[in-house]
Amino acid sequence: MFSQFANSVVSETAFSVLARAEKLEAAGKDVIRLEIGDSPFASATPALLAGSDAILADECHYVSSKGIDELRREAASYVSREHGVRVDEDNILVGNGAKIFQQLFCELFLDPGDGALVFSPFFPTYSANIARRGGRLVTSKLSQQNKFRPSLADVKCFLEQDDSPRAVFLNSPHNPTGGVTTEEDVADLCSLILDRDDVFLFSDEPYDQMSWSGRHVSPLAHPDMLERCVAVYTMSKSYSMSGWRVGFAASSTQNIEKLSVLANTSFSCVSPFSQIAAAAALREGNIERDERMHVFKERVERFASALQNIEGVNCLVPDGAFYVFPDVSEYCTRYGITSHGLAMYLLEAADSKVGVSCLGGEAFGEDGFGYIRMSCAESADRLRVAAEFLEMHLKDSARVKKFVADNPPYRAMRL
């Protein structure tokens, strides 16, 4: 009945786990919510004020598919100020979040059979959007030993040996691992791409304000990359505006013009009151943003340090983003359970009154096996309790083994 593509696509695991966590909460369970990448803070104060005023002023009708001029100017100023890239509003396209630009980028550059290199584990909708155009997903495995930085050797191999190399997807700071691509990495990657005249870079930068080890480096800042790169940003993370659904892309005017045509076929426009709110946040909300980023950094570092002290858990302190990605493969091997199964055990079965909601690494591709992703979107006290919960319940072998026996789909097949 349905197309092969439709039958191949599954929804993000994060949202199914979120739904399960909410159901358990409604039944009275105390769930520590670490599954979803949503900011725990209120939306940026200037956004709340400007957005509510805009709704009352009836800024609720169709506008240009490219986005309103006010937001495109503020977005261009943001990219120029924060990342040292000289752009103006003609280099900006507004979208309903950042995810839509995966689809538009693939529509712009991929033909059936083209190869797209993705660093794995990876954000789960990359594969669906590459497949939507009939592209081929090619993966390069990230390693904890290399702090989850991309392998430039794999990029070189892809560009030289793939039958039809066409795109590279870069996500830094990286979800789910927290890895950060260094300035040297970015320079080398851009040089490899610029050596070709037919390969383009999708630079996914929703966590650009969350580079804990130093300033974020955007590939757009590399000479001549504006024509060869589409960089995307979102208001969801640093400005806590996930429900407003606003993001933007920056690239050459030629790329933006063509992307805007494609955007018009996917969504008419982003709601104008959301765009007005986003413009206000970019213009007036940066002091508040930076204060919140400092809180995030402290929470991430403390939580990762607490997890490091758990026997059988190997956790790096991430260089960016607001996730920790501990290696729990020792427990997966011991109990014959997938990391997704281990995550569901922590939510559903480890304790009858309390649960920790997180994601098994397989939610981000098969290279995520043996890891779990935990968002630091709860309070410092709740994160401390979560670490104590893991330390207590990961070693409860009888309870875990019973959970595996009762839930055969969670049995690991690749030990």
TALIN-V558680 format. One record per pair of residues at least 12 apart in sequence whose ideal C-beta (glycine too) atoms are under 7 Angstrom apart, sorted by the first residue. I is the first residue (numbers start at 1). J is the second residue. Records with the same first field share a line. If there is no record, write none. Layout:
I=J  J
This chain:
5=131  132
8=131
9=128
12=124  125
13=359  363
14=35  36  359  363
17=35  357  359
18=35  36
20=347
21=33  35  347  357
24=355
29=353  355
30=353  354
31=347  355  357
32=356  357  378  382  385  386
33=357  377  378
34=356  357  358  374  375  377  378  386
35=357  358  359  375
36=375
37=175  375
38=242  377
39=237  240  242  377
40=377  378
41=240  292
42=240
43=240  241  244
44=239  240  241  281  285  288  289
45=285  288
46=280  281  284  285
47=239  241  277  278  280  281  285
50=276  277  280
51=273  274  276  277
54=272  273  276  277
55=273
59=272  273  276
60=272  273
61=272
62=268  269
63=269  272
64=269
65=260  263  264  268  269
66=93  94  260
67=92  93  94  248  270  275
68=272  275
69=89
70=276  279
71=94  275  278  279
72=89  92  94
73=89
74=279  282  283
75=92  248  282
76=88  89  91  92
78=282
79=250
82=208
83=218  220  221
84=221
85=218  220  221
87=250
90=253  256
91=250  251  252  253  256
92=248  250  256
93=248  249  256  259  260  263
94=246  248  270  275
95=247  248  249  263  270
96=245  267  270
97=234  236  245  246  247
98=204  206  232  233  234  247
99=125
100=266
101=230  232  249
102=125  126  129
103=129  132  266
104=259  262  263
105=202  230
106=129  130  132  133  135
107=133  262
108=258  259  262
109=166  167  200
110=130  133  135  166  167
112=133  134
113=134  136  164
114=135  136  164  166
115=136  138  158  162  164  165  166
116=130  135  136  137  138  166  167  169
117=138  140  155  158  168  169
118=137  139  169
119=140  142  150
120=139  140  141  142  365  367
121=142  176  177  361  364  365  367  368
122=364  365
123=171  175  204
124=363  364
126=169
138=158  162
139=365  367
140=154
141=367
142=177  179
144=316  327
147=179  316  319
148=174  177  178  179
149=179  181  182  185
150=170  181  185
152=185  188  189  192
155=168  189  192
156=192
159=192  196  199
165=199
166=198  199
167=199  200  202
168=193  199  201
169=202  204
170=189  201  202  203  204  219
171=204
173=207  210  211  319  320  321
174=321
175=207  321  323
176=323  325  364  368  373
177=325
178=318  319  320  321  323  324  325
179=319
180=211  213  319  320
183=217
186=217  219  222
187=222
189=219
190=219  222  225
193=228
194=224  228
200=228  229
201=219  228  229
202=230
203=218  219  220  229  230  231
204=232
205=218  231  232  233
206=233  234  236  237
207=237  320  321
208=233
209=238  289  293
210=293  296  320  321  322
211=320
212=297  300  319  320
213=319
218=231
219=231
220=250
226=251  252
227=252
229=251
230=249  251  255
231=249  250  251
232=247  249
233=247  248
234=247
235=247  278  281
238=289  293
239=281  285  289
241=278  281
244=274  277  278
245=270  274
246=270  274  275  278
296=322  376
299=376  380  383
300=318  322  324  376
301=317
302=380
303=324  376  383  387
304=316  317  318  324
305=317
306=384  387
307=324  326  387
310=390  391
312=330  331  394
313=326  327  328
314=326  327
315=327
322=375  376  377
323=373  374  375  376
324=374  376
325=371  373
326=371  372
327=370  371
328=342  370  371  372
329=370
331=394
332=370  412
333=415
335=397  400  401  404
336=404  411  412  415
337=400  404  410  411  412
338=360  362  369  410  412
339=360  361  362  368  369  370  371  372
340=360  362  363  410
341=360  404  407  410
342=360  372
343=358  359  360  372
344=410
345=400  403
346=358  390  393
349=399  403
350=393  399
351=393
354=389
356=386  389  390
358=372  373  374
359=372  373
360=372
361=373
369=414
